[in-house]
């Protein structure tokens, strides 16, 4: 057995897609298992922060639209 960490080969786009589906709350078991094996943990954190920023931005925009009317 090797002491090297497993190779993470998923792209950042694949990570963004996985994080989006996680926010939405829909993941299949086989997709989750594939994500665990291929996604880079640093990419997951960055993608989650980007997702949260977009989510907050959309909420703020919707509130501004609702208040303006």
C-alpha positions as CSV (number, residue, x, y, z in Angstrom):
1,X,0.0,0.0,0.0
2,X,1.1,3.5,-0.8
3,X,1.1,6.4,1.6
4,X,0.2,8.9,-1.2
5,X,-3.2,10.5,-1.1
6,X,-5.7,9.4,-3.8
7,X,-5.6,11.2,-7.1
8,X,-8.4,13.8,-7.4
9,X,-9.2,14.1,-11.1
10,X,-12.5,16.0,-11.2
11,X,-12.6,19.5,-12.8
12,X,-13.7,22.6,-10.9
13,X,-16.8,22.6,-13.1
14,X,-17.7,19.1,-11.9
15,X,-17.2,20.4,-8.3
16,X,-19.5,23.3,-8.9
17,X,-22.1,21.0,-10.3
18,X,-21.8,18.7,-7.3
19,X,-22.1,21.6,-4.9
20,X,-25.1,23.0,-6.8
21,X,-26.9,19.7,-6.5
22,X,-26.0,19.6,-2.8
23,X,-27.6,23.0,-2.3
24,X,-30.7,21.8,-4.1
25,X,-30.7,18.7,-1.9
26,X,-30.8,16.0,-4.6
27,X,-28.0,13.5,-4.9
28,X,-28.0,9.9,-6.0
29,X,-25.9,7.4,-4.0
30,X,-23.7,6.4,-6.9
31,X,-23.0,10.1,-7.7
32,X,-22.1,10.8,-4.1
33,X,-19.7,7.8,-4.1
34,X,-18.1,9.0,-7.3
35,X,-17.8,12.6,-5.9
36,X,-16.1,11.4,-2.7
37,X,-13.6,9.5,-4.8
38,X,-12.8,12.2,-7.4
39,X,-13.5,15.7,-6.0
40,X,-10.8,17.9,-4.5
41,X,-11.7,19.0,-1.0
42,X,-10.2,22.5,-1.6
43,X,-12.3,22.9,-4.7
44,X,-15.4,21.9,-2.7
45,X,-14.8,24.6,-0.2
46,X,-14.1,27.3,-2.8
47,X,-17.2,26.2,-4.8
48,X,-19.4,26.3,-1.7
49,X,-18.2,29.8,-0.9
50,X,-19.0,30.9,-4.4
51,X,-22.4,29.2,-4.2
52,X,-23.2,30.9,-0.9
53,X,-22.2,34.3,-2.4
54,X,-24.5,33.8,-5.4
55,X,-27.3,32.6,-3.2
56,X,-27.1,35.7,-0.9
57,X,-26.8,37.9,-4.0
58,X,-30.0,36.5,-5.5
59,X,-31.8,36.9,-2.1
60,X,-30.7,40.5,-1.8
61,X,-31.8,41.2,-5.4
62,X,-35.2,39.6,-4.8
63,X,-35.7,41.6,-1.6
64,X,-34.7,44.9,-3.3
65,X,-37.2,44.1,-6.2
66,X,-39.9,43.3,-3.7
67,X,-39.3,46.5,-1.6
68,X,-39.1,48.7,-4.6
69,X,-42.6,47.8,-5.8
